[in-house]
Amino acid sequence: MTSLRLCGMVVCCIVMFGMGCGCVNAVSSAEQSIHVEETVTIESEGGGAEISFQGVSGKRIRITLEADEKSMEPYGYLQAPDGSGEDMPSMETVHGGKNSVDFTLKQSGDYILTVFDGSNQGGTVSVKIESIAGSSTPSPTSVTSPEATLPINASAIIIDHTCTDINKIPDQWLEKARQLIRIHYAHTSHGEQITVGLERLAEENPRYAFSRGECQLPEDPGVLNMLDWQSADDYCETYVTPDLYWEGEHALEITRSVLSQFPVNISAWAWCTQLDSYSQSEVEHYFTQMSKLEEEFPHVRFIYFTGNAQSSEPNRGERNRQIRDFCSRNGKILFDFGNLDCWYRGEQYQEQGLPMENPHYHGDEAGHTTFESCENKACAFWWLMARLAGWNGRR
C-alpha cells in the first residue's frame, strides 16, 4: 500500500492487486475539496487498481476515466464508507475508451474506487476524481422562477430527420437552451444513443457543451445539464422500463418524486422494444399517464417518443404511427426516434413497406447502433432544445 500525506493526514492511497497498480496526488483544503489524478495500469484478462479518498456527504464529485486505447472499456466500482457499492462510472457509459460520471456523495468517510477494463485487453487508464460545483440539495432557483420557465408551444413540435442540420441552429438559441433548460431523461439501452451522441458532440465543439449526472442534476454553468436515468427508493435505476416511469401508479410515484426533488423543466422517457408487442390500448394508456404528469407538473415539458426501427415486427410501425398521430393532433412534443433510425442522406430505408433502421447505422458501438447514428440523434435533440427555448425552427 502506498499512502500520501498532506498536513499530517493520510488523504488517499492506491492498493495494487491483480497486476493493477498506480499512485495518486491529492490536494486538500479547508473546504474539503477532492482532487485525485493519476495513471494506472490494468493487465489483460482481469485485475484492477483501488484508489481511496476521503469524501464528505453532500459533496458533488466527478470521476473521469480515459484509456490510452480507444478499444478499452474502463469502468469503476465505488465502495462507500458503509461497505455498499455500485458501478461508478458503469460500463454502459463507456465510449471511445472514455468514461465519466457526476454524482453527489451520500456519506462521509473513506471511499474506494476500483478501476477495471471491461474489454479485458488491458492497458493504462488515466483516473481523475475531483470536486465540482453543486450538491444534492435542489437549487432555490426552482423551475418556477422566470429564468427557468420555458415558453409554451402553441402547436405540436415534431423532431424527425428534417431536424438534424445542427449548423442551422442560431447560436443565440443554443445559448438560451443552455441557460434555461434542465433535463430529466429516463431510458433503457436504446435511449443511451442520445446521451452518447450529446457527449461526443460536446467533445468536438464547446457550442454543444453538455453535462450528464447519474440520478443527480448537474449544476454546471453555461452547459446543457441533464439528470440521466431514474431515482427509485434511494436507488439509481439505470434501466428504466415503462413500469419505472409511467406504466402504473407506482411508476408515476417514482417520476413524481424525481420531478419534485430536482429543478428540472423537461422530462423525457424513451422506448426500448416494447412497441414490438404493445397493443393500441396499451399505447393509449401511455398517453393517459403522460397527460396526468403534464397536468400535475405544468412547469415541465414532457417529451413523447416513438420506438426504434430495428425490429421487422409490423406492430411496431403501427404503434409508432399511433404516437405520431396523437402528438400531432394534441400539440405534444415528439422526438421521432424511429424516423431518425430510417433516414440517411434524404432516403428512407424500408423492408416490405415497413420503415426500418437504415443499414448504414447497423452496428453496436453504443446503444445497439453506430456512433454516427448516436450523433445524428444528438443533433436532433439539440434542435429540440433550441425549439423549447423559443426558437421557431427557421434560421
C-alpha positions in Angstrom: 0.0 0.0 0.0 1.2 3.5 -0.9 -0.1 6.4 1.1 0.2 10.1 0.5 0.2 12.6 3.4 -0.7 16.2 3.4 -0.7 18.4 6.6 0.0 15.3 8.7 -3.1 13.4 7.4 -3.5 10.5 5.1 -5.7 11.7 2.3 -5.5 9.0 -0.4 -3.8 5.8 -1.4 -3.8 3.1 -4.1 -3.6 -0.6 -3.4 -2.2 -2.9 -6.1 -3.9 -6.2 -6.8 -4.4 -8.4 -9.8 -1.4 -6.7 -11.5 -3.1 -3.3 -11.5 -1.0 -0.5 -9.9 -0.6 3.2 -9.5 -0.3 6.1 -7.2 -2.1 9.4 -6.8 -1.6 13.0 -5.9 -4.1 14.7 -3.7 -4.9 18.3 -2.8 -6.9 19.1 0.4 -8.3 22.4 1.6 -10.4 23.9 4.4 -13.3 23.5 2.0 -12.6 19.7 1.8 -12.0 19.7 -1.9 -11.1 16.5 -3.6 -8.6 16.1 -6.4 -7.0 12.8 -7.3 -5.3 12.4 -10.6 -3.0 9.6 -11.8 -2.4 6.9 -14.5 -2.9 3.3 -13.5 -2.0 0.1 -15.4 -4.6 -2.7 -15.8 -3.2 -6.1 -17.0 -5.1 -8.1 -19.6 -7.7 -10.7 -18.6 -8.6 -9.1 -15.3 -7.1 -7.1 -12.4 -7.7 -3.5 -11.4 -6.5 -0.7 -9.2 -8.0 0.6 -6.0 -7.9 4.3 -5.2 -9.1 5.5 -1.8 -10.1 9.1 -0.9 -11.9 11.0 1.8 -15.4 12.0 0.9 -17.9 14.3 2.6 -21.7 13.8 2.5 -23.3 16.3 0.1 -20.1 16.9 -1.9 -20.6 16.7 -5.6 -17.7 15.0 -7.5 -16.8 13.9 -11.0 -15.0 10.6 -11.8 -13.3 10.5 -15.2 -11.6 7.5 -16.7 -9.7 7.7 -20.0 -7.8 4.8 -21.5 -4.8 5.1 -23.8 -6.5 2.7 -26.3 -10.0 3.6 -27.5 -10.9 0.0 -27.7 -10.6 -0.4 -23.9 -13.7 -0.1 -21.7 -12.7 1.5 -18.4 -15.3 1.5 -15.7 -15.2 1.8 -11.9 -16.8 0.3 -8.8 -17.2 2.8 -6.0 -17.4 1.4 -2.4 -18.9 3.8 0.2 -17.8 4.1 3.8 -20.6 1.7 5.0 -19.4 -1.0 2.5 -22.2 -0.6 0.0 -21.1 0.0 -3.6 -22.2 0.4 -7.2 -20.6 0.8 -10.7 -19.4 4.4 -10.9 -19.0 5.0 -13.8 -20.7 2.0 -15.2 -19.6 0.0 -18.3 -22.8 1.1 -20.1 -21.4 4.7 -20.4 -18.1 3.9 -22.0 -17.4 5.1 -25.5 -14.1 5.6 -27.3 -12.1 4.5 -24.3 -13.6 7.3 -22.1 -16.0 7.2 -19.2 -17.2 9.6 -16.6 -19.9 10.3 -14.1 -21.1 13.2 -11.9 -22.8 12.5 -8.6 -23.3 13.6 -5.0 -21.7 11.7 -2.2 -24.2 10.5 0.4 -21.8 9.6 3.2 -18.7 11.0 4.8 -15.6 8.9 5.2 -13.3 6.6 3.2 -14.3 5.8 -0.3 -12.6 3.2 -2.5 -12.8 3.3 -6.3 -11.7 0.2 -8.1 -10.9 0.7 -11.8 -11.4 -2.2 -14.3 -11.2 -2.8 -18.0 -14.3 -4.4 -19.4 -12.6 -5.3 -22.7 -10.0 -7.4 -20.8 -7.3 -6.3 -23.2 -5.5 -4.3 -20.6 -3.6 -1.1 -20.8 -3.2 2.2 -19.0 -6.0 4.4 -17.7 -5.9 8.0 -16.6 -8.1 8.5 -13.5 -9.3 11.8 -12.2 -11.5 12.3 -9.2 -12.4 16.0 -8.5 -14.9 18.1 -6.6 -17.4 20.0 -8.8 -19.9 22.7 -8.1 -23.3 21.7 -6.7 -24.8 19.4 -4.1 -27.7 17.0 -3.7 -29.9 19.9 -2.4 -32.1 21.3 -5.1 -31.3 24.9 -6.0 -33.5 27.6 -4.6 -33.9 28.9 -8.1 -36.6 26.4 -8.8 -38.2 25.7 -12.1 -41.0 28.1 -11.2 -38.6 31.0 -11.4 -38.9 33.2 -14.5 -35.4 32.4 -15.6 -36.2 28.7 -15.7 -39.7 28.8 -17.2 -39.8 27.7 -20.8 -42.1 29.2 -23.5 -45.3 27.3 -24.1 -45.5 25.8 -27.6 -48.7 26.8 -29.3 -48.7 23.7 -31.6 -47.0 20.3 -31.8 -43.2 20.1 -32.1 -42.2 17.1 -34.1 -38.5 16.3 -34.3 -37.5 13.9 -37.1 -34.9 13.5 -39.9 -35.6 17.0 -41.1 -34.2 18.4 -37.8 -30.6 17.2 -37.8 -28.7 20.0 -39.6 -27.3 21.4 -36.3 -25.4 24.2 -38.1 -28.8 25.8 -38.9 -29.5 26.5 -35.2 -28.6 30.1 -34.4 -26.0 30.5 -31.6 -28.4 32.7 -29.6 -30.9 29.8 -29.2 -28.2 27.3 -28.3 -27.1 29.7 -25.6 -30.7 30.2 -24.5 -31.2 26.4 -24.3 -28.0 26.1 -22.1 -29.3 28.8 -19.8 -32.9 27.7 -19.4 -33.1 24.0 -19.8 -32.7 21.4 -17.1 -33.5 17.8 -18.3 -34.7 14.7 -16.7 -34.2 11.7 -19.1 -35.2 8.1 -18.4 -34.5 5.3 -20.8 -33.0 1.8 -21.3 -30.1 0.9 -23.5 -31.5 2.2 -26.8 -32.1 5.6 -25.2 -28.4 5.8 -24.5 -27.9 6.7 -28.1 -28.9 10.3 -27.3 -26.6 10.7 -24.3 -23.6 9.1 -26.1 -24.2 11.4 -29.1 -24.5 14.5 -26.9 -21.3 13.7 -25.1 -19.5 13.1 -28.5 -20.8 16.4 -29.9 -19.6 18.2 -26.7 -16.2 16.8 -27.1 -15.9 18.1 -30.6 -17.3 21.6 -30.1 -18.0 23.7 -26.9 -21.0 25.1 -28.8 -22.7 21.9 -27.7 -21.5 21.8 -24.1 -23.3 19.1 -22.1 -23.2 17.7 -18.6 -24.8 14.5 -17.5 -25.4 13.3 -13.9 -26.4 9.8 -12.9 -29.6 10.3 -11.0 -28.4 13.8 -10.0 -28.8 17.1 -11.8 -25.5 18.8 -12.6 -25.3 22.5 -12.0 -22.5 23.3 -14.4 -22.9 26.9 -15.7 -23.1 27.5 -19.5 -23.9 23.9 -20.5 -26.9 21.8 -21.1 -27.5 19.9 -17.8 -29.2 16.5 -17.7 -30.3 14.2 -14.9 -29.9 10.8 -16.5 -32.0 7.8 -15.5 -34.4 7.5 -12.6 -34.1 7.6 -8.8 -36.3 5.0 -7.2 -36.3 4.4 -3.4 -32.8 5.8 -2.9 -31.5 3.6 -5.8 -30.3 4.9 -9.1 -32.1 2.8 -11.7 -30.1 2.8 -14.9 -32.6 0.6 -17.0 -35.9 2.5 -16.9 -38.7 0.4 -18.2 -42.3 1.6 -18.5 -43.1 0.3 -15.0 -40.5 2.7 -13.6 -41.7 5.9 -15.3 -45.3 5.9 -16.5 -47.0 2.4 -16.5 -48.9 2.1 -13.3 -49.4 4.2 -10.2 -46.1 3.1 -8.6 -44.3 4.3 -11.8 -46.0 7.6 -11.6 -45.0 8.0 -8.0 -41.3 7.4 -8.9 -41.4 10.0 -11.6 -43.3 12.5 -9.3 -40.6 12.1 -6.7 -37.9 12.9 -9.2 -39.7 15.9 -10.6 -40.5 17.2 -7.1 -36.9 16.8 -5.9 -35.0 18.3 -8.7 -35.4 21.6 -10.5 -35.9 20.2 -14.0 -38.2 21.7 -16.6 -38.1 18.9 -19.2 -38.8 15.2 -18.6 -38.4 12.5 -21.3 -38.7 8.8 -21.4 -37.5 6.6 -24.4 -38.9 3.3 -25.5 -36.8 0.1 -25.9 -38.6 -2.7 -27.9 -42.0 -2.6 -26.1 -43.8 -1.3 -29.2 -43.0 -4.5 -31.0 -45.8 -6.1 -29.0 -47.8 -3.4 -27.2 -51.4 -3.1 -28.2 -53.3 0.0 -29.3 -54.9 0.2 -25.9 -51.6 -0.1 -24.1 -50.2 2.9 -26.1 -53.4 4.8 -25.3 -52.7 4.1 -21.6 -49.2 5.7 -22.2 -51.0 8.8 -23.5 -53.3 8.9 -20.4 -50.4 8.5 -17.9 -48.3 11.1 -19.6 -51.2 13.5 -19.6 -51.6 13.0 -15.9 -48.0 14.1 -15.4 -48.5 17.1 -17.6 -51.4 18.2 -15.6 -49.6 17.7 -12.3 -46.4 19.5 -13.4 -47.4 22.3 -15.7 -43.9 23.9 -15.5 -42.4 20.7 -17.0 -42.4 20.0 -20.8 -42.8 16.3 -21.4 -41.3 14.7 -24.5 -43.0 11.8 -26.1 -41.0 9.3 -28.1 -41.6 6.8 -30.9 -39.8 3.4 -30.7 -36.6 2.4 -32.5 -36.9 1.0 -36.0 -34.7 -2.1 -35.7 -37.5 -4.7 -35.4 -39.2 -6.1 -38.5 -42.4 -6.5 -36.5 -45.3 -4.6 -38.3 -46.9 -3.8 -35.0 -44.0 -1.6 -34.2 -44.7 0.5 -37.3 -48.4 0.8 -36.4 -47.8 1.9 -32.8 -45.2 4.5 -34.0 -47.9 5.9 -36.3 -50.3 6.0 -33.5 -47.9 8.0 -31.4 -47.2 10.4 -34.2 -50.9 11.0 -34.9 -51.6 11.6 -31.2 -48.8 14.1 -30.8 -49.7 16.0 -34.0 -53.4 16.2 -33.1 -52.9 17.2 -29.5 -50.0 19.7 -29.7 -47.4 17.4 -28.0 -43.7 17.4 -28.2 -42.4 14.3 -30.1 -38.9 13.0 -30.6 -39.4 10.7 -33.5 -36.7 8.2 -32.7 -38.0 5.6 -35.2 -38.0 8.1 -38.1 -34.4 9.1 -37.3 -33.4 5.5 -37.5 -34.7 5.0 -41.0 -33.4 8.1 -42.9 -29.9 8.6 -44.2 -28.9 11.3 -46.7 -32.5 12.0 -47.7 -33.6 8.4 -48.2 -35.8 6.3 -46.1 -35.0 2.6 -45.8 -37.9 0.1 -45.9 -38.3 -3.6 -45.9 -41.6 -4.8 -47.4 -43.1 -1.4 -46.9 -42.1 -1.2 -43.2 -39.6 1.6 -42.4 -36.5 0.0 -40.8 -33.2 1.2 -39.4 -31.0 2.2 -42.3 -28.3 -0.4 -42.9 -25.7 2.5 -42.7 -26.5 2.6 -39.0 -26.1 -1.2 -38.4 -23.6 -1.7 -35.7 -23.1 -1.9 -31.9 -20.7 0.9 -31.0 -23.2 2.3 -28.5 -26.8 1.7 -27.6 -27.2 -1.0 -30.3 -26.1 1.2 -33.2 -23.2 3.2 -34.6 -21.7 6.4 -33.2 -22.8 8.2 -36.3 -26.5 7.3 -35.5 -25.9 8.5 -31.9 -24.6 11.8 -33.1 -27.4 12.2 -35.6 -30.0 11.8 -32.8 -28.0 14.2 -30.6 -28.2 16.8 -33.4 -31.9 16.4 -33.5 -32.0 16.6 -29.7 -30.2 20.0 -29.7 -32.7 21.1 -32.4 -35.5 20.2 -30.0 -33.8 22.0 -27.1 -33.5 25.2 -29.2 -37.2 24.9 -30.1 -38.2 24.5 -26.5 -36.0 27.5 -25.6 -38.1 29.6 -28.0 -36.6 29.2 -31.5 -39.2 29.0 -34.3 -37.2 26.4 -36.2 -36.2 28.8 -39.0 -32.6 30.1 -39.5 
